[in-house]
Amino acid sequence: MKRIIVDYGICKQLQAEGYGSQPTIRKALRCESNTKVSMRIRQRALQLGGVVMEVEKIRQEA
């Protein structure tokens, strides 16, 4: 699963620039949504120094 990691404060900066609410930005950076707005958020986050990371989900067995 891919995710964009950004420095502290970038989410607030994206919100101030009018890209949406904190939950919208968070979902976009976690690649949980794939709308036009989400793509613009990811593109801007990369311009601001964000890095694409591959993240593994750890499955817990009972």
C-alpha positions in Angstrom: 0.0 0.0 0.0 1.4 3.4 -1.0 1.4 6.5 1.2 2.8 10.0 0.9 4.8 11.1 3.9 5.0 14.8 4.5 6.8 17.1 7.0 5.0 18.4 10.1 2.7 21.2 9.2 2.2 20.4 5.5 -1.4 19.1 6.1 -2.3 22.4 7.8 -0.7 24.3 4.9 -2.7 22.2 2.4 -5.8 23.0 4.3 -5.0 26.7 4.3 -4.4 26.6 0.6 -8.0 25.3 0.2 -7.4 21.7 -0.7 -10.0 20.4 1.8 -10.5 19.4 5.4 -8.0 17.5 7.5 -9.8 14.1 7.0 -9.9 14.7 3.2 -6.2 15.5 3.1 -5.3 12.6 5.3 -7.3 10.1 3.2 -5.7 11.5 0.0 -2.2 11.1 1.4 -2.9 7.6 2.6 -4.3 6.8 -0.9 -7.6 5.7 0.5 -9.5 7.9 -2.0 -9.0 8.4 -5.7 -10.9 11.5 -6.7 -9.7 14.5 -8.7 -9.3 16.5 -5.5 -7.2 13.6 -3.9 -4.9 13.6 -6.9 -4.4 17.3 -6.7 -3.6 17.0 -3.0 -1.1 14.3 -3.6 0.5 16.3 -6.4 0.8 19.4 -4.2 2.2 17.4 -1.3 4.9 16.0 -3.5 5.7 19.6 -4.7 6.1 20.5 -1.0 8.7 17.8 -0.4 6.5 14.8 0.3 7.9 11.3 -0.3 6.0 8.2 -1.6 6.5 5.2 0.7 5.4 1.6 0.4 3.8 0.6 3.7 3.0 -2.9 4.7 0.0 -3.7 6.9 0.9 -6.1 9.6 -1.7 -8.8 10.0 -2.3 -9.9 13.6 -3.3 -13.5 14.0 -5.5 -14.5 16.9 
